[in-house]
Every structure is written in C-alpha cells, then in structure tokens.
Amino acid sequence: MTAISAEVVRPAEMDAATESAWATLQASRPAFRSPYYSLEFLRIVAAERDDLRLGILYRGGEISGFLPFHLRPGGRGAPLAGPISDYQGILGAAPAGADATAVLRACGLTCYDFDHALAATPLFRDNAFRESASPLIDLGAGFAAWRDDRRKAGSALKTVERKLRKMERELGPVRFEPDDRSDAAWETLMGWKRAALAEIGVRFALDLPWAGAVARRIRAADTPGFAGRLSTLYAGDRLVAAHFGMRSGTAWHWWFPGYDAEMSAYTPGLALLLRCAEQAAAEGLVELDLGRGAERYKREFANGARALCEGSLERAARPLGVARLARKALHRGAERLLPVQAVEFQRRAFNRMLRAGHL
C-alpha cells in the first residue's frame, strides 16, 4: 500500500492555483469533458450543500487528483450531487500505487459509494461489482457524418425525420429553441417529468429541495466553459418537447427530457434530440452524452459509449467496510446464480439502504 497525502477543504477555500490545477486536469482526458467535472458544477452544488468537501490528492508535492464528496455520518463519503450526478469519482488520478484504503484514510473517510464512476479509472474499476455504460453521440466528425452513420445503422433516424415532417404538416411550423429562457416552458417540463415518474411510483429528483435549487442555479449559468440549457420544440404555438441539461466547453449532457404525452405519435422527444445534436455540432461541441441507460433510443442514436462502474471504496477493518465487502461478494455471487431481475432488485434494495444511512 502506498502512503499518500491529501488535503480536505471546502470548495470555497480553493485558491487560484488549485482552481488552475482543476482546469488542467479536466482538460487532460476526453473522459473528463462532461460538465459534471466542471469547476462551476462543483461551486453550484457547494452553494446548496454545506456538507460538500473536496479531497485534494498529492503526488510528489503536485496535485494528482480531486475527490469531491458529501461527508455523511460515520465518515461515509457520497459522490458529488449524489442522485442527480451521472459522473462520479476522482478528477485526475489517485497517486500511483495508492489503494482504496490509502485514499480513504488520506481524506478522512471510512467508505465511498459510487454508481457512475469511470471504469477507465483503475481505483474504481478494481472496487466495482457492476459495469454499465453511458451512450453518447460522438460529433467529432460533424453532424452530417453522425447522421449518415446512424441512417446506415438502421431506420430509427429516418423515422424520426419522417414524423417531424408529418408534425409540421399537421400541427404547424416547427420551431426549435436551443436556449429557451421561458419560465412557462421550464414549469411545463417539470410537470411532465413529475407526471411521468409518478406513473411508475418514482419521486422526481429535482423535487428534493437542494437538487431543485441546484438545477435552478445551473439554468441561470451561462459562461463559455459551463452553462445550463433548456431546449424546446414547438409545433405551431404548442410546446411539444423540452429538455434541461448542461454543457461544458466541449460536451453537452442529456439530463431531464420530457414531452407532451398527447403528441407521442409524432415522437417529439426524439425530434428534439435530433435538433439538439445538430445544434451541439454547430456550436463546436464534440459530444452529446445521453447518460447511463439501455433505452432503445440511446442505442439507436449513440455511436459511442463511455464505460462506467458501480461499487464502493472501503476500509475493510471498519464495520461500514465489512458491510460493503459483503455486499460486493453477495452481488457477484447473485450474478452467477440468479435471474437478472432478481440481481437488479437486490442492487436497488442495497442502494436504498445506503441512501438511508443504514449501511
């Protein structure tokens, strides 16, 4: 085990040199393009969550990485922005040779749970029990190249374009607003999301007071390196689809989409995604990240993916560490012996206990 050094601060305590190191590390790898790794996102969450801390990891006196976490009772660390975060873990890297125990001890933690960490980061991959992926639209070669590739791959994009033309014929001119500042459009999208999730018995994440406040701050943000983005699609005067996400200087993240259920025959949500992909390329962004999930539209629109993993870092000698090691062993055994549905039920049950602080 390699001994490492770390300094734990509140985000507001970062000095100019530390902020510069953050920017350098974010630019160091394509995997860190996401706005979730932007310093502005960290600051916004810190403004609403007093429990946010930042572990600054050092190698040879130089900053090698940052681990943001919410400090929970018992020394538990929760990922930055928890349930509304699609990317987690360390920006940069842990010092070479450092294991989970060394990182946690340096940050004053007993454990750190994650479900959207980069699988390309050995520290997280080696401590994971499940892998997944975040599909993305790679626009590095431009919008036309992506569109041609997707048309060759299947009929999904052609169907969306055909229904978009049909919507315009039957409902009136289609208007796309890439950055809609309308409060009415915002409230409509929030209502759509609540209604859709209520049908399946799930609480809307932005109804958590702190999460809603974070979203509103992101919506107001507008800088070259980070901005909130409410994008909308109208047919005639009717709002038929909307999406709220955020972008960094190079990547747009697909976050909270919604559409008018009465207009579902026209697939307005997919039409909006198509327009957003075109807009992203026009702005010089190189990817539109669709977020983790195996939904059909993500498979059909994506031409790339970023590998993710779920698991925990723990100090094995602590009770919280023992519980997490047992969880990982149980899950790995279940994957070999149980149906997929049973494994997923077990995973969700453990996650509920983790969020409630029972583990």
C-alpha positions as CSV (number, residue, x, y, z in Angstrom):
1,M,0.0,0.0,0.0
2,T,1.4,3.4,-1.0
3,A,1.1,6.2,1.6
4,I,-0.4,9.3,0.1
5,S,-1.1,12.8,1.2
6,A,-4.3,14.8,0.8
7,E,-5.8,18.0,2.0
8,V,-9.6,18.2,2.6
9,V,-11.2,21.6,2.1
10,R,-14.5,23.2,1.4
11,P,-14.8,24.2,-2.3
12,A,-15.0,27.9,-1.3
13,E,-11.5,27.5,0.2
14,M,-9.8,26.7,-3.2
15,D,-7.2,29.2,-4.2
16,A,-6.3,30.3,-7.7
17,A,-3.5,27.7,-8.0
18,T,-5.9,24.9,-7.0
19,E,-8.5,26.1,-9.4
20,S,-5.9,26.2,-12.2
21,A,-4.9,22.6,-11.4
22,W,-8.6,21.6,-11.6
23,A,-8.9,23.1,-15.1
24,T,-5.7,21.4,-16.2
25,L,-6.8,18.0,-15.1
26,Q,-10.3,18.4,-16.7
27,A,-8.6,19.2,-20.0
28,S,-6.2,16.2,-19.6
29,R,-8.6,13.4,-20.8
30,P,-11.6,13.2,-23.0
31,A,-13.4,11.3,-20.3
32,F,-13.4,14.5,-18.2
33,R,-15.2,16.6,-20.8
34,S,-18.5,16.2,-19.0
35,P,-20.0,19.3,-17.3
36,Y,-20.2,17.2,-14.2
37,Y,-16.4,17.6,-13.9
38,S,-16.6,21.3,-14.4
39,L,-15.5,23.6,-11.5
40,E,-18.7,25.6,-12.0
41,F,-20.8,22.5,-11.2
42,L,-18.8,21.9,-8.0
43,R,-19.4,25.5,-7.0
44,I,-23.1,25.4,-7.7
45,V,-23.6,22.2,-5.6
46,A,-21.4,23.7,-2.8
47,A,-23.7,26.7,-2.7
48,E,-26.7,24.4,-1.8
49,R,-24.9,21.7,0.2
50,D,-22.9,22.6,3.3
51,D,-21.7,19.0,3.7
52,L,-19.6,19.1,0.4
53,R,-15.9,18.6,0.8
54,L,-13.0,18.3,-1.6
55,G,-10.2,15.9,-1.1
56,I,-7.1,17.2,-2.9
57,L,-4.7,14.3,-3.6
58,Y,-1.0,14.9,-4.0
59,R,1.8,13.0,-5.7
60,G,5.3,14.3,-5.1
61,G,4.0,17.6,-3.9
62,E,1.9,18.1,-7.0
63,I,-1.9,17.8,-7.3
64,S,-2.7,14.5,-9.0
65,G,-6.5,14.5,-8.5
66,F,-9.6,15.8,-6.7
67,L,-12.2,13.7,-5.0
68,P,-15.4,15.7,-4.2
69,F,-17.7,14.1,-1.6
70,H,-20.5,14.8,0.7
71,L,-19.5,14.0,4.3
72,R,-22.0,11.7,5.9
73,P,-22.2,10.4,9.5
74,G,-19.7,7.7,10.3
75,G,-17.1,9.0,7.8
76,R,-19.2,7.9,4.8
77,G,-18.4,9.7,1.6
78,A,-21.2,10.2,-1.0
79,P,-20.5,11.3,-4.6
80,L,-20.8,15.0,-5.6
81,A,-24.5,15.8,-6.2
82,G,-25.5,12.1,-5.4
83,P,-28.8,11.2,-7.1
84,I,-28.6,13.9,-9.8
85,S,-25.0,13.1,-10.9
86,D,-24.2,11.0,-13.9
87,Y,-20.4,11.0,-13.4
88,Q,-18.6,10.5,-10.1
89,G,-15.2,9.8,-8.6
90,I,-11.8,11.4,-8.9
91,L,-11.0,14.1,-11.4
92,G,-7.4,13.2,-12.4
93,A,-6.0,10.2,-10.7
94,A,-5.0,8.7,-7.4
95,P,-1.3,8.7,-6.8
96,A,0.3,5.6,-8.5
97,G,0.1,2.5,-6.2
98,A,-2.5,4.0,-3.9
99,D,-5.3,1.7,-3.0
100,A,-8.8,2.4,-1.6
101,T,-7.7,2.3,2.0
102,A,-4.9,4.8,1.4
103,V,-7.2,7.2,-0.5
104,L,-9.9,7.0,2.1
105,R,-7.6,7.4,5.1
106,A,-6.0,10.4,3.5
107,C,-9.4,12.0,3.0
108,G,-10.6,11.0,6.5
109,L,-13.3,8.6,5.2
110,T,-14.3,5.1,6.1
111,C,-16.1,4.4,2.7
112,Y,-17.2,5.9,-0.5
113,D,-20.1,4.5,-2.5
114,F,-20.3,5.1,-6.3
115,D,-22.6,4.0,-9.2
116,H,-21.4,6.3,-12.0
117,A,-17.6,6.1,-11.8
118,L,-15.4,5.9,-14.8
119,A,-14.4,2.3,-15.4
120,A,-11.2,3.5,-17.0
121,T,-10.0,4.6,-13.6
122,P,-8.4,1.5,-12.0
123,L,-9.2,2.5,-8.4
124,F,-12.9,2.4,-9.2
125,R,-12.9,-0.5,-11.7
126,D,-11.0,-2.7,-9.2
127,N,-13.5,-2.0,-6.5
128,A,-16.7,-2.4,-8.5
129,F,-19.2,-5.2,-8.7
130,R,-21.1,-4.0,-11.7
131,E,-20.3,-2.3,-15.0
132,S,-22.5,-0.2,-17.3
133,A,-22.1,2.4,-20.0
134,S,-23.2,5.9,-20.8
135,P,-24.1,6.0,-24.6
136,L,-23.1,9.2,-26.4
137,I,-23.4,10.9,-29.7
138,D,-19.8,11.5,-31.0
139,L,-19.8,14.6,-33.1
140,G,-16.1,14.8,-33.6
141,A,-16.6,14.3,-37.3
142,G,-19.5,16.7,-37.5
143,F,-23.3,16.3,-37.5
144,A,-23.6,15.2,-41.1
145,A,-21.2,12.3,-40.6
146,W,-23.0,11.2,-37.4
147,R,-26.4,11.4,-39.2
148,D,-25.1,9.4,-42.2
149,D,-23.7,6.8,-39.9
150,R,-27.0,6.4,-38.0
151,R,-29.0,6.2,-41.2
152,K,-26.8,3.4,-42.4
153,A,-27.1,1.6,-39.0
154,G,-30.9,1.4,-39.1
155,S,-34.2,3.1,-39.8
156,A,-34.7,5.0,-36.4
157,L,-33.4,8.3,-37.6
158,K,-35.3,8.2,-40.8
159,T,-38.5,7.5,-38.9
160,V,-37.9,10.5,-36.6
161,E,-37.3,12.8,-39.6
162,R,-40.4,11.5,-41.3
163,K,-42.6,12.1,-38.2
164,L,-41.1,15.5,-37.8
165,R,-42.2,16.4,-41.3
166,K,-45.7,15.0,-40.5
167,M,-45.9,17.0,-37.3
168,E,-45.1,20.2,-39.2
169,R,-47.8,19.4,-41.9
170,E,-50.5,18.6,-39.3
171,L,-49.7,21.0,-36.4
172,G,-48.0,23.9,-37.9
173,P,-44.4,25.2,-38.3
174,V,-41.9,23.5,-36.1
175,R,-39.7,25.8,-34.0
176,F,-36.6,24.8,-32.1
177,E,-35.3,26.9,-29.3
178,P,-31.8,25.7,-28.2
179,D,-31.7,28.0,-25.2
180,D,-35.2,28.8,-24.1
181,R,-35.4,31.2,-21.2
182,S,-39.2,30.9,-20.8
183,D,-40.3,30.2,-17.3
184,A,-43.5,28.7,-18.7
185,A,-41.5,26.2,-20.7
186,W,-39.5,25.3,-17.6
187,E,-42.6,24.7,-15.5
188,T,-44.2,22.6,-18.2
189,L,-41.1,20.4,-18.4
190,M,-41.1,20.0,-14.6
191,G,-44.7,19.0,-14.7
192,W,-44.2,16.5,-17.5
193,K,-41.3,14.8,-15.6
194,R,-43.3,14.6,-12.3
195,A,-46.3,13.1,-14.1
196,A,-44.3,10.5,-16.0
197,L,-42.4,9.4,-12.9
198,A,-45.5,9.4,-10.7
199,E,-47.0,6.8,-13.0
200,I,-44.2,4.3,-12.1
201,G,-44.1,5.3,-8.5
202,V,-40.8,7.2,-8.6
203,R,-40.1,10.6,-7.0
204,F,-38.8,13.3,-9.3
205,A,-35.2,14.0,-8.2
206,L,-35.5,17.8,-8.6
207,D,-38.3,17.8,-6.0
208,L,-35.6,17.4,-3.4
209,P,-35.2,21.0,-2.2
210,W,-31.4,21.1,-2.6
211,A,-31.5,19.4,-6.0
212,G,-34.2,21.8,-7.3
213,A,-32.1,24.7,-6.2
214,V,-29.0,23.3,-7.9
215,A,-31.0,22.9,-11.1
216,R,-32.2,26.5,-11.0
217,R,-28.6,27.7,-10.4
218,I,-27.4,25.7,-13.4
219,R,-30.2,27.0,-15.5
220,A,-29.0,30.6,-14.8
221,A,-25.4,29.8,-15.5
222,D,-24.1,30.9,-18.9
223,T,-20.3,31.0,-19.4
224,P,-18.1,29.8,-22.3
225,G,-17.0,26.8,-20.2
226,F,-20.3,25.9,-18.5
227,A,-23.9,26.6,-19.0
228,G,-27.4,25.3,-18.2
229,R,-29.5,24.7,-21.3
230,L,-33.3,24.5,-21.5
231,S,-34.0,23.4,-25.1
232,T,-37.6,23.3,-26.5
233,L,-39.5,22.2,-29.6
234,Y,-42.8,23.9,-30.6
235,A,-45.3,22.8,-33.2
236,G,-47.3,25.9,-34.1
237,D,-47.7,27.6,-30.8
238,R,-47.7,24.4,-28.8
239,L,-44.8,23.2,-26.7
240,V,-44.3,19.5,-27.6
241,A,-41.0,18.6,-26.1
242,A,-38.3,20.1,-23.8
243,H,-35.0,19.1,-22.3
244,F,-33.0,20.6,-19.5
245,G,-29.3,19.8,-19.4
246,M,-25.9,21.4,-19.2
247,R,-22.8,21.8,-21.2
248,S,-19.1,22.3,-20.7
249,G,-16.9,23.9,-23.3
250,T,-16.8,20.6,-25.3
251,A,-19.7,18.4,-24.2
252,W,-23.5,18.6,-23.8
253,H,-25.1,16.3,-21.3
254,W,-28.6,15.0,-21.9
255,W,-30.3,15.1,-18.5
256,F,-34.0,15.8,-18.0
257,P,-36.0,15.3,-21.2
258,G,-39.8,15.4,-21.5
259,Y,-42.6,15.7,-24.0
260,D,-46.3,16.2,-24.4
261,A,-47.8,12.8,-24.0
262,E,-50.7,13.7,-26.2
263,M,-48.2,14.2,-29.1
264,S,-46.4,11.0,-28.6
265,A,-47.4,9.7,-32.1
266,Y,-45.0,12.3,-33.5
267,T,-42.1,11.2,-31.3
268,P,-41.4,14.9,-30.4
269,G,-38.8,14.0,-27.8
270,L,-36.6,12.2,-30.4
271,A,-37.2,15.1,-32.8
272,L,-35.8,17.5,-30.1
273,L,-32.8,15.2,-29.5
274,L,-32.1,15.3,-33.2
275,R,-32.2,19.1,-33.2
276,C,-30.0,19.3,-30.1
277,A,-27.4,17.1,-31.8
278,E,-27.3,19.4,-34.8
279,Q,-27.1,22.4,-32.5
280,A,-24.2,20.9,-30.5
281,A,-22.2,20.3,-33.6
282,A,-22.9,23.8,-34.8
283,E,-21.5,25.2,-31.5
284,G,-18.3,23.2,-31.9
285,L,-19.2,20.6,-29.2
286,V,-17.7,17.2,-29.8
287,E,-20.2,15.0,-28.0
288,L,-23.8,14.9,-26.7
289,D,-23.7,12.4,-23.7
290,L,-27.0,10.6,-23.3
291,G,-26.4,9.4,-19.8
292,R,-26.3,5.8,-18.4
293,G,-29.1,3.5,-19.6
294,A,-30.1,0.9,-22.1
295,E,-33.2,2.7,-23.5
296,R,-33.8,1.9,-27.2
297,Y,-33.4,5.5,-28.4
298,K,-30.0,5.7,-26.8
299,R,-28.9,2.6,-28.6
300,E,-30.2,3.9,-31.9
301,F,-28.8,7.5,-31.6
302,A,-25.5,6.7,-30.0
303,N,-22.3,6.0,-31.9
304,G,-20.1,5.7,-28.9
305,A,-20.2,5.0,-25.2
306,R,-18.2,5.6,-22.0
307,A,-17.7,2.7,-19.6
308,L,-19.0,3.2,-16.0
309,C,-18.9,1.1,-12.9
310,E,-20.7,0.7,-9.6
311,G,-19.2,-0.4,-6.3
312,S,-17.5,1.1,-3.2
313,L,-14.2,2.0,-1.7
314,E,-14.0,0.9,1.9
315,R,-11.6,0.4,4.8
316,A,-12.0,-3.3,5.4
317,A,-11.3,-3.2,9.1
318,R,-14.3,-0.8,9.8
319,P,-17.9,-2.0,10.2
320,L,-19.0,0.0,7.3
321,G,-16.3,-1.5,5.2
322,V,-17.2,-5.1,6.2
323,A,-20.8,-4.4,5.1
324,R,-19.7,-3.2,1.7
325,L,-17.3,-6.0,1.1
326,A,-20.1,-8.4,1.9
327,R,-22.4,-6.6,-0.5
328,K,-19.9,-6.9,-3.3
329,A,-19.4,-10.6,-2.7
330,L,-23.1,-11.2,-2.5
331,H,-23.8,-9.3,-5.7
332,R,-21.0,-11.2,-7.6
333,G,-22.5,-14.5,-6.4
334,A,-26.0,-13.4,-7.3
335,E,-24.9,-12.5,-10.9
336,R,-23.8,-16.1,-11.4
337,L,-26.8,-17.8,-9.8
338,L,-29.9,-15.6,-10.0
339,P,-32.0,-14.1,-12.9
340,V,-31.2,-10.6,-14.0
341,Q,-34.4,-9.2,-12.4
342,A,-33.5,-10.7,-9.0
343,V,-30.0,-9.2,-9.2
344,E,-31.4,-5.8,-10.0
345,F,-33.9,-6.0,-7.2
346,Q,-31.1,-6.8,-4.8
347,R,-28.9,-4.0,-6.1
348,R,-31.7,-1.4,-5.7
349,A,-32.5,-2.6,-2.2
350,F,-29.0,-2.2,-1.1
351,N,-28.8,1.2,-2.7
352,R,-31.9,2.3,-0.8
353,M,-30.3,1.2,2.5
354,L,-27.1,3.1,1.6
355,R,-29.0,6.3,0.8
356,A,-30.9,6.0,4.1
357,G,-27.7,5.6,6.0
358,H,-28.4,2.1,7.2
359,L,-25.1,0.8,5.7
